[in-house]
């Protein structure tokens, strides 16, 4: 990933409204060439709306966006020639066989050398001799992956790409994404699957109810993640002496074990726990799914909604 190069994708204060329905509001992020950028949030958070804006399928209400330095509103055709897109709700012509479908799309894209396309089909075990309407969701998804990758686009825009795939094919897809980035190309990976983004992403944005909550590198989020500290006591204790400390919050209490979320240093916590007679302790960093949930809790409480934390790169 070249963080010194001009961004491949720039989104600045992007807003799209659908009458009374929520779309996205003041969304801002950049994607550098050669990175996997994870776009993380639950279904309905605004991920697909943002993607459709970037591909010129929607017009923004306000804000600015550029893909390859081009405006999707005016230059959608030129942008889409250089993009491979796998939509979250994949709709394929039901009567065509897999082979007919791939041939048609190869023709649309002027793809004359179909060696890579055929290798991808074999790699994912795509069913090519049956009409699309007879295929399972997983087999339709395999065709969608081949369609998105087969012309070796500069930018892959993948919306819930492993939906319906078995674990073996999910692992194969992860290898394909790494190969794509090693080849100097770029991936926008939109997903609600925390493990997938954690495994593949270089940086990510978390979106909730149409607003970006945080943008950072995966490692940056891990470094800033609160620690989960478990303290064991032989009897009940007055936890107020602990929760009064800066950056310490009680998360739970069961059978003499008290679980705290800790941001910042743990020196005062350890000192206070010792005075209260703690008999055991364990500590660990929150993993990405815990951090994701903590951002969502904070946003629901009004702590971070609308704010954006930029990464240190």
C-alpha positions as CSV (number, residue, x, y, z in Angstrom):
1,X,0.0,0.0,0.0
2,X,1.4,3.4,-1.1
3,X,0.2,5.9,1.5
4,X,2.1,8.7,-0.2
5,X,0.3,8.4,-3.5
6,X,-2.8,10.3,-4.4
7,X,-5.9,8.6,-3.1
8,X,-7.7,6.3,-5.5
9,X,-11.0,7.1,-3.8
10,X,-11.9,10.4,-2.1
11,X,-15.2,10.9,-0.3
12,X,-15.8,14.3,1.5
13,X,-18.9,15.1,3.4
14,X,-21.1,12.9,1.2
15,X,-24.8,13.0,1.9
16,X,-27.7,11.2,0.2
17,X,-31.2,11.5,1.3
18,X,-34.2,9.5,0.2
19,X,-37.1,11.7,1.2
20,X,-38.0,10.8,4.8
21,X,-35.8,7.7,4.7
22,X,-32.3,7.8,6.0
23,X,-29.4,7.5,3.5
24,X,-25.9,8.6,4.4
25,X,-24.8,11.8,6.1
26,X,-21.5,13.6,5.9
27,X,-19.6,10.5,5.0
28,X,-15.8,11.1,4.5
29,X,-12.9,8.7,3.9
30,X,-10.1,8.0,1.4
31,X,-8.7,4.8,0.0
32,X,-5.1,4.6,-1.0
33,X,-3.8,2.6,-4.0
34,X,-2.9,-1.0,-3.2
35,X,-4.8,-1.4,0.1
36,X,-7.8,-3.3,1.3
37,X,-10.2,-0.8,2.8
38,X,-12.8,-2.4,5.0
39,X,-16.3,-0.7,5.2
40,X,-17.9,-2.2,8.3
41,X,-21.4,-2.0,9.6
42,X,-24.6,-4.0,10.1
43,X,-27.1,-4.4,7.3
44,X,-28.9,-1.1,6.7
45,X,-26.1,1.1,8.0
46,X,-25.4,2.8,4.7
47,X,-22.7,0.7,3.1
48,X,-24.5,-0.2,-0.1
49,X,-25.8,3.4,-0.5
50,X,-22.2,4.7,-0.3
51,X,-21.0,2.2,-2.9
52,X,-23.8,3.0,-5.3
53,X,-22.9,6.7,-5.0
54,X,-19.2,5.9,-5.8
55,X,-20.3,3.9,-8.9
56,X,-22.6,6.7,-10.2
57,X,-25.8,4.6,-9.6
58,X,-27.1,7.3,-7.2
59,X,-26.6,11.1,-7.3
60,X,-25.5,12.7,-4.0
61,X,-27.7,15.3,-2.2
62,X,-24.5,17.1,-1.3
63,X,-20.8,16.5,-0.8
64,X,-17.9,15.5,-3.0
65,X,-16.5,12.2,-4.3
66,X,-13.8,11.2,-6.7
67,X,-12.8,7.7,-8.0
68,X,-9.5,7.7,-10.1
69,X,-9.8,11.5,-9.8
70,X,-13.1,11.4,-11.7
71,X,-16.6,12.4,-10.6
72,X,-18.9,9.4,-10.6
73,X,-21.9,11.6,-11.3
74,X,-20.5,12.7,-14.6
75,X,-17.9,9.9,-15.4
76,X,-19.7,6.8,-14.2
77,X,-19.0,4.9,-17.5
78,X,-15.3,5.7,-17.5
79,X,-15.0,4.7,-13.8
80,X,-16.9,1.4,-14.2
81,X,-14.6,0.3,-17.0
82,X,-11.8,0.2,-14.4
83,X,-13.9,-1.3,-11.5
84,X,-14.9,-4.9,-10.6
85,X,-18.2,-4.8,-8.7
86,X,-19.8,-7.5,-6.7
87,X,-23.1,-6.2,-5.3
88,X,-24.6,-7.3,-2.0
89,X,-27.8,-8.4,-3.7
90,X,-26.5,-10.2,-6.7
91,X,-29.1,-10.4,-9.5
92,X,-28.1,-12.5,-12.6
93,X,-30.0,-13.3,-15.7
94,X,-31.9,-16.5,-14.6
95,X,-32.1,-18.3,-17.9
96,X,-28.4,-18.1,-18.9
97,X,-26.0,-20.8,-18.0
98,X,-22.8,-19.9,-16.2
99,X,-20.8,-20.2,-19.4
100,X,-23.2,-18.0,-21.3
101,X,-23.2,-15.4,-18.5
102,X,-19.4,-15.2,-18.4
103,X,-19.2,-15.0,-22.2
104,X,-21.7,-12.2,-22.3
105,X,-19.9,-10.1,-19.7
106,X,-16.5,-10.8,-21.3
107,X,-17.9,-9.5,-24.5
108,X,-19.3,-6.4,-22.8
109,X,-15.9,-5.7,-21.4
110,X,-14.0,-6.5,-24.6
111,X,-12.1,-9.3,-22.8
112,X,-10.4,-11.3,-25.5
113,X,-7.9,-13.3,-23.3
114,X,-10.1,-15.4,-21.1
115,X,-7.4,-17.5,-19.5
116,X,-7.6,-15.8,-16.1
117,X,-11.4,-15.9,-16.2
118,X,-11.4,-19.7,-16.8
119,X,-8.7,-20.2,-14.1
120,X,-10.9,-18.4,-11.6
121,X,-14.0,-20.5,-12.6
122,X,-12.0,-23.6,-12.0
123,X,-10.5,-22.3,-8.8
124,X,-13.9,-21.6,-7.2
125,X,-15.6,-24.6,-8.7
126,X,-18.2,-22.4,-10.5
127,X,-21.1,-24.3,-12.0
128,X,-21.0,-23.3,-15.7
129,X,-23.4,-25.7,-17.4
130,X,-26.6,-25.0,-15.5
131,X,-29.0,-22.1,-15.8
132,X,-28.5,-19.5,-13.1
133,X,-32.0,-20.0,-11.7
134,X,-31.2,-23.6,-10.7
135,X,-28.0,-22.6,-8.7
136,X,-27.7,-22.3,-5.0
137,X,-26.9,-18.9,-3.4
138,X,-23.3,-20.0,-2.9
139,X,-22.9,-21.1,-6.5
140,X,-24.3,-17.8,-7.8
141,X,-21.9,-16.0,-5.5
142,X,-19.0,-17.9,-7.1
143,X,-20.1,-16.6,-10.5
144,X,-20.3,-13.1,-9.1
145,X,-16.7,-13.3,-7.8
146,X,-15.5,-14.5,-11.2
147,X,-17.4,-11.6,-12.9
148,X,-15.9,-9.0,-10.6
149,X,-12.3,-10.2,-10.8
150,X,-12.0,-11.7,-14.3
151,X,-10.9,-8.5,-16.1
152,X,-8.2,-7.6,-13.5
153,X,-9.7,-4.3,-12.6
154,X,-7.8,-1.5,-10.8
155,X,-10.4,-1.3,-8.1
156,X,-12.5,-4.1,-6.7
157,X,-15.7,-3.0,-4.9
158,X,-17.0,-6.0,-3.0
159,X,-20.3,-5.8,-1.1
160,X,-20.7,-8.8,1.3
161,X,-18.6,-10.9,-1.0
162,X,-18.5,-14.2,0.9
163,X,-22.2,-14.4,1.5
164,X,-23.3,-18.0,0.9
165,X,-19.8,-19.4,0.6
166,X,-18.6,-22.4,2.6
167,X,-15.5,-21.9,4.8
168,X,-13.2,-23.5,2.2
169,X,-14.4,-21.0,-0.5
170,X,-14.1,-18.2,2.0
171,X,-10.5,-19.1,2.6
172,X,-9.9,-19.2,-1.2
173,X,-11.5,-15.8,-1.6
174,X,-9.2,-14.4,1.1
175,X,-6.2,-15.7,-0.9
176,X,-7.6,-14.1,-4.0
177,X,-7.9,-10.7,-2.3
178,X,-4.3,-10.9,-1.1
179,X,-3.1,-11.8,-4.6
180,X,-5.0,-8.9,-6.0
181,X,-3.4,-6.4,-3.6
182,X,0.0,-7.9,-4.1
183,X,-0.5,-7.2,-7.8
184,X,-0.9,-3.5,-7.0
185,X,-4.6,-3.3,-7.2
186,X,-7.1,-2.0,-4.6
187,X,-10.1,-3.4,-2.8
188,X,-13.0,-1.8,-1.1
189,X,-14.5,-4.6,1.1
190,X,-17.9,-3.8,2.5
191,X,-19.1,-6.3,5.1
192,X,-20.9,-6.9,8.4
193,X,-18.5,-9.8,9.0
194,X,-16.0,-8.6,11.6
195,X,-13.7,-11.6,11.2
196,X,-13.5,-11.1,7.4
197,X,-12.5,-7.4,7.8
198,X,-10.1,-8.1,10.6
199,X,-8.4,-10.8,8.5
200,X,-8.2,-8.9,5.2
201,X,-8.4,-5.1,5.9
202,X,-5.5,-2.7,6.1
203,X,-7.7,0.2,7.2
204,X,-11.4,0.4,7.9
205,X,-14.3,2.7,8.4
206,X,-17.2,1.8,10.8
207,X,-20.6,3.2,9.7
208,X,-23.7,3.4,11.8
209,X,-27.1,4.8,10.7
210,X,-25.5,6.5,7.7
211,X,-22.7,8.2,9.6
212,X,-19.0,7.3,9.9
213,X,-18.1,6.5,13.5
214,X,-14.4,5.9,13.2
215,X,-11.8,5.5,10.5
216,X,-8.4,4.0,11.3
217,X,-6.0,1.2,10.5
218,X,-6.9,-2.3,11.8
219,X,-3.7,-2.2,13.9
220,X,-4.4,1.3,15.1
221,X,-7.8,0.2,16.3
222,X,-6.3,-2.7,18.1
223,X,-3.7,-0.5,19.8
224,X,-6.3,1.9,21.0
225,X,-8.7,-0.9,22.1
226,X,-9.6,-0.9,25.7
227,X,-8.3,-3.7,27.9
228,X,-10.7,-6.2,29.5
229,X,-9.5,-6.7,33.0
230,X,-10.9,-9.5,35.3
231,X,-10.4,-9.2,39.0
232,X,-11.2,-11.9,41.5
233,X,-12.1,-11.2,45.1
234,X,-13.0,-13.7,47.9
235,X,-16.1,-11.6,48.8
236,X,-18.1,-8.7,47.7
237,X,-16.2,-5.4,47.3
238,X,-17.1,-1.7,46.9
239,X,-16.3,-1.3,43.2
240,X,-16.8,2.4,43.4
241,X,-13.2,2.8,44.4
242,X,-12.3,1.2,41.1
243,X,-14.9,2.7,38.8
244,X,-14.1,6.2,40.1
245,X,-10.7,5.9,38.4
246,X,-10.3,7.6,35.1
247,X,-11.0,5.3,32.1
248,X,-12.4,2.4,34.1
249,X,-15.9,1.0,33.6
250,X,-17.5,-2.0,35.3
251,X,-18.8,-4.5,32.6
252,X,-20.0,-7.3,34.8
253,X,-19.9,-9.2,38.1
254,X,-20.3,-12.9,38.7
255,X,-19.2,-15.3,41.5
256,X,-16.4,-13.0,42.9
257,X,-15.2,-12.0,39.4
258,X,-15.5,-8.4,38.3
259,X,-14.9,-7.5,34.7
260,X,-13.8,-4.0,33.8
261,X,-13.1,-2.1,30.6
262,X,-9.9,-0.1,30.9
263,X,-8.6,2.7,28.7
264,X,-5.2,4.2,29.5
265,X,-2.8,2.9,32.1
266,X,-3.6,0.2,34.6
267,X,-1.2,1.3,37.4
268,X,-3.9,2.9,39.5
269,X,-6.3,0.0,38.9
270,X,-3.7,-2.5,40.1
271,X,-2.9,-0.5,43.1
272,X,-6.5,-0.1,44.1
273,X,-7.3,-3.7,43.4
274,X,-4.4,-4.7,45.7
275,X,-5.7,-2.5,48.5
276,X,-9.2,-4.1,48.1
277,X,-7.7,-7.6,48.4
278,X,-7.8,-9.0,44.9
279,X,-6.7,-12.6,44.7
280,X,-6.3,-13.0,41.0
281,X,-6.2,-10.9,37.8
282,X,-6.3,-11.4,34.0
283,X,-6.1,-8.8,31.3
284,X,-6.4,-8.8,27.5
285,X,-6.9,-6.4,24.7
286,X,-10.4,-6.2,23.1
287,X,-10.5,-7.9,19.7
288,X,-12.1,-6.1,16.8
289,X,-15.6,-7.3,17.3
290,X,-15.6,-6.1,20.9
291,X,-14.2,-2.8,19.8
292,X,-16.9,-2.6,17.1
293,X,-19.6,-3.2,19.6
294,X,-18.1,-0.6,22.0
295,X,-18.1,2.0,19.2
296,X,-21.7,1.2,18.5
297,X,-22.6,1.5,22.2
298,X,-20.8,4.9,22.4
299,X,-22.6,6.1,19.2
300,X,-25.9,5.0,20.6
301,X,-25.2,7.1,23.7
302,X,-24.2,10.1,21.6
303,X,-20.5,9.8,22.4
304,X,-19.1,9.5,18.9
305,X,-21.8,9.7,16.3
306,X,-20.8,12.0,13.5
307,X,-17.2,12.3,14.7
308,X,-14.4,10.8,12.7
309,X,-11.1,9.6,14.1
310,X,-8.5,9.6,11.3
311,X,-5.6,7.2,11.2
312,X,-2.0,8.1,12.0
313,X,-0.6,7.3,8.6
